[in-house]
């Protein structure tokens, strides 16, 4: 039991500290690496809560795919670190305003005590978590009660995918492409042609 | 709760966990050394050479001699590199290739953590492997490693997609994400037989995921010197090397669990089922590892665009189609496992 709480404090401490480092690190690549560390620790917290499926999905989707592409892009950018820090004071008031609004909203939520377990369960139809695997539980809810929402989110992702392809696809004209199937169908009959050439005339 | 004693609450559970980890990782690390030896020996036989034959009987201690030589060399960190990330990259590669072993069931109940989402955990750990390579390539601050890292990032993300669909196909037939249950579901027939195309797709994707030939473009020596670990020397190089081979063994054990019935004997008849499960498991892993080495000895390297074409245009549609076919088959013949 004590091992459990020690693990909880380690995970949450590292998650919060690395989240802080995401916004304070000077090098953008370091920021992304700290973001990844934060994701991994958040998934550790999910495991401690008993939500192992969510934890693994968080690692597979965000750390394994999204953050890789993110790191890929940030590594390729030619970033001028001095220029990046120039606008800091200019954006400070706006950022501070957003932060204050967020903190006040969260404070209101906690002070009115509407965030307790009983009131939350009125809104969310969740099955009882006891002995059934939570993969199965998510499946039971997602494909029954939230079926239409699930389909709509799939459509939104499809639209986003089609949109991003349309934006980036451009016809570059003279691109040489390899046609594998036509290469595979080459044999002695269609690759070599036998011609009789008359003397002194050529082809 | 109020009577906290270090001994009962911390030392004993912690000690048991550490002992279990040691019991699994020590054999894994030692088998890495013998895998390197076996690879050199098998390649030598394929190419009609002798292979290592000096250190110890039949050269069997060659890997230990190599490791000792590497560890006593100077560890050079390039002056323009990003030092912390540079040194962190091999450690991450090594740790991730060992972390997956926590959920591998070697025999019934022979597993450190029998978690419900075992296969997801393995998939997550193997998808994290790309970070060691990207970080190494970026932190080296050098052209060849960077190119190797970019190739690797694109390659591993592409092949993970088809690996994911192959895993889903298997899960449809099992009805659980627990690795022990996946093995138990193969008691009647190994999944390699009904899902043979997916077995092939998984094996080829595993080659790409572990950066093995014919897909070893991240470390392609004829164009990129040594790819992402060009700048590494001594102990940090050893960590990359160990990590790569340990993740090869991990991927083969994943293949064995998903498709070749884990610890189960091929037929449930007397002389075969008297052999302990862990021995069957190891024999099957050795078979898959032999395939890895065999492929390395016989196939030429893919060109990069061919690699991407294979991943996205052939494996992805094929595995997607197979998911739909398997799901349809299970529903039509009313064979869905643990239906509600």
Interface residues (C-beta under 8 A of the other chain):
Chain A: X1 X2 X3 X27 X29 X30 X33 X36 X52 X53 X55 X56 X57 X59 X60 X63 X64 X65 X68 X69 X71 X72 X75 X76 X133 X134 X135 X140 X178 X180
Chain B: X1 X4 X9 X10 X13 X14 X82 X85 X115 X116 X117 X120 X121 X123 X124 X127 X128 X130 X131 X134 X135 X138 X146 X149 X150 X153 X154 X156 X157 X160 X164 X176 X177 X305 X309 X340
